[in-house]
Amino acid sequence: MTVVPGSSISGFTNAAKGSVDYGPPATGTATASFHAHRISAHTAVIQVRGEIDLMSANAFRDFLTYHVAADRTLVVDLSELEFMGTCGLSVLSVLSTRSRDVGGTLALVCARPVQRLLKAAGQESMFACYESLDHAIGLEEIRRFPA
């Protein structure tokens, strides 16, 4: 994996210390914030913080959809989410379909609220969920996190 020089992404513990911000500027709502980093030519990380609820779901959808592209691995880091409602799950389902339709890949870094929601909805096998950002982007041995 080639890492693009630039600012660091908080949460990385290994070789992917370099990244560049790209796309629209970081976006925020009353309950959530989103920030994009490109860590290689074909890998982008979207960091999501706060809560994905009815107030933030549309901004979440729009921000993620902007970053879907052919041959791109889109890693959505949900590890700092405090809450995600079913509207967030709907956004992830649409994002997964769009990524697959254009030949991209979607990986999630799942926090406990997301794991619980996926399990309760019976959709834990629909998404590639990882325990850390390093695992999701392949910097360490890939281990899926059981939802």
CORTA-V625302 format. One record per pair of residues at least 12 apart in sequence whose ideal C-beta (glycine too) atoms are under 10 Angstrom apart, sorted by the first residue. I is the first residue (numbers start at 1). GAP is how many residues later the second one is. Records with the same first field share a line. If there is no record, write none. Layout:
BEGIN
I: GAP / GAP
END
This chain:
BEGIN
1: 14 / 15 / 38 / 39 / 40 / 41 / 42 / 72 / 136 / 137 / 138
2: 16 / 37 / 38 / 39 / 40 / 41
3: 12 / 13 / 14 / 15 / 16 / 35 / 36 / 37 / 40 / 134 / 136
4: 12 / 14 / 15 / 16 / 18 / 33 / 34 / 35 / 36 / 37 / 39
5: 12 / 13 / 14 / 15
6: 12 / 13 / 14 / 15 / 16 / 31 / 32 / 33
7: 12 / 13 / 14 / 30
8: 29
9: 12 / 26 / 28 / 30 / 36 / 38 / 68 / 124 / 128
10: 25 / 27 / 37 / 67 / 70 / 123
11: 34 / 36 / 66 / 68 / 69 / 98 / 121 / 122 / 123
12: 25 / 27 / 33 / 120 / 121 / 122 / 125 / 127
13: 119 / 120 / 121 / 126 / 127
14: 118 / 119 / 120 / 123 / 125 / 126
15: 24 / 119 / 122 / 124 / 125
16: 21 / 23 / 24 / 27 / 29 / 117 / 118 / 121 / 122 / 123
17: 22
18: 19 / 21 / 22
19: 17 / 18 / 19 / 20 / 21 / 24 / 25 / 26
20: 16 / 17 / 18 / 19
21: 14 / 15 / 16 / 17
22: 14 / 15 / 16 / 22 / 45
23: 12 / 13 / 14 / 15 / 21 / 23 / 40 / 43 / 44
24: 12 / 38 / 39 / 42 / 43
26: 21 / 37
27: 29 / 32 / 33 / 35 / 36 / 39
28: 21 / 22 / 28 / 31
29: 21 / 22 / 23 / 24 / 26 / 27 / 28 / 29 / 30 / 31 / 34
30: 20 / 21 / 23 / 25 / 26 / 29
31: 18 / 19 / 20 / 21 / 22 / 23 / 24 / 25 / 26 / 28 / 29 / 51 / 52
32: 16 / 17 / 18 / 19 / 20 / 21 / 23 / 24 / 25 / 27 / 28 / 31 / 49 / 50 / 51 / 52 / 56
33: 14 / 15 / 16 / 17 / 23 / 26 / 30 / 47
34: 12 / 13 / 14 / 15 / 16 / 18 / 22 / 25 / 26 / 28 / 29 / 30 / 32 / 33 / 42
35: 12 / 13 / 14 / 28 / 42
36: 27 / 28 / 30 / 31 / 38
37: 38 / 40
38: 29 / 34
39: 34 / 36 / 94 / 98 / 100
40: 32 / 33 / 97
41: 30 / 31
42: 27 / 28 / 29 / 30 / 31 / 32 / 62 / 63
43: 29 / 30 / 31 / 32 / 62 / 64 / 93 / 94 / 95
44: 23 / 24 / 25 / 28 / 29 / 30 / 31 / 32 / 60 / 93
45: 22 / 28 / 29 / 30 / 31 / 32 / 62 / 64 / 88 / 91 / 92
46: 14 / 17 / 18 / 20 / 21 / 28 / 29 / 30 / 31 / 32 / 49 / 63
47: 28 / 29 / 30 / 31 / 32 / 33 / 62 / 86
48: 12 / 15 / 16 / 28 / 29 / 30 / 31 / 32 / 33 / 36 / 40 / 60 / 61 / 63 / 66
49: 28 / 29 / 30 / 31 / 32 / 33
50: 30 / 31 / 32 / 33 / 34
51: 30 / 31 / 32 / 33 / 34 / 37 / 62
52: 26 / 29 / 30 / 31 / 32 / 33 / 34 / 35 / 36 / 37 / 39 / 40 / 61 / 62 / 65
53: 30 / 31 / 32 / 33 / 34 / 35
54: 31 / 32 / 33 / 34
55: 32
56: 28 / 29 / 31 / 32 / 35
57: 27 / 28 / 29 / 30 / 31 / 32 / 33 / 34
58: 29 / 33
59: 32
60: 16 / 24 / 27 / 28 / 31 / 32 / 35
61: 26 / 27 / 29 / 30 / 31 / 33 / 34
62: 29
63: 28
64: 12 / 27 / 28 / 30 / 31 / 34 / 35 / 42
65: 26 / 29 / 30 / 33 / 34
67: 28 / 32 / 37
68: 26 / 27 / 28 / 29 / 30 / 31 / 32 / 33 / 34 / 36 / 38
69: 29 / 30 / 33 / 34 / 35
70: 29 / 31 / 32 / 33 / 34
71: 31 / 32 / 33 / 34
72: 27 / 30 / 31 / 32 / 33 / 34
73: 26 / 31 / 32 / 33 / 34 / 63 / 64 / 65
74: 21 / 22 / 24 / 25 / 30 / 31 / 32 / 33 / 34
75: 30 / 31 / 32 / 33 / 34 / 53 / 55 / 58 / 60 / 61 / 62 / 63
76: 15 / 16 / 19 / 30 / 31 / 32 / 33 / 34 / 38 / 51 / 60
77: 30 / 31 / 32 / 33 / 34 / 53 / 55 / 56 / 59 / 60
78: 14 / 30 / 31 / 32 / 33 / 35 / 36 / 37 / 51
79: 29 / 30 / 31 / 32 / 33 / 35 / 51 / 52 / 53 / 54 / 57
80: 29 / 31
81: 28 / 29 / 30 / 31 / 32 / 33 / 36
82: 29 / 30 / 31
83: 28 / 30 / 31 / 34
84: 26 / 27 / 29 / 30 / 31 / 32 / 33 / 34
85: 28 / 32
86: 31 / 34 / 35
88: 25 / 26 / 29
89: 25 / 28 / 29 / 31 / 32 / 34 / 37 / 38
92: 14 / 16 / 22 / 25 / 26 / 31 / 34 / 35
93: 28 / 30 / 33 / 34
95: 13 / 32
96: 12 / 27 / 30 / 31 / 32
105: 23
106: 21 / 22
107: 20 / 21 / 22 / 23 / 26 / 28 / 29 / 30 / 31 / 35 / 37
108: 19 / 20 / 21 / 22 / 28 / 37 / 39
109: 20 / 21 / 22 / 23 / 24 / 25 / 26 / 27 / 28 / 36
110: 14 / 17 / 18 / 19 / 20 / 21 / 26 / 34 / 35 / 36 / 37
111: 18 / 34
114: 13 / 15 / 31 / 33
115: 14 / 16 / 30 / 31 / 32
116: 31
117: 30
118: 29
119: 27 / 28
120: 27
121: 26
123: 24
124: 20 / 21 / 22 / 23
125: 19 / 22
126: 21
127: 17 / 20
128: 14 / 16 / 17
129: 15 / 16 / 17 / 18
130: 12 / 13 / 14 / 15
131: 12 / 13 / 14 / 15
132: 13
END
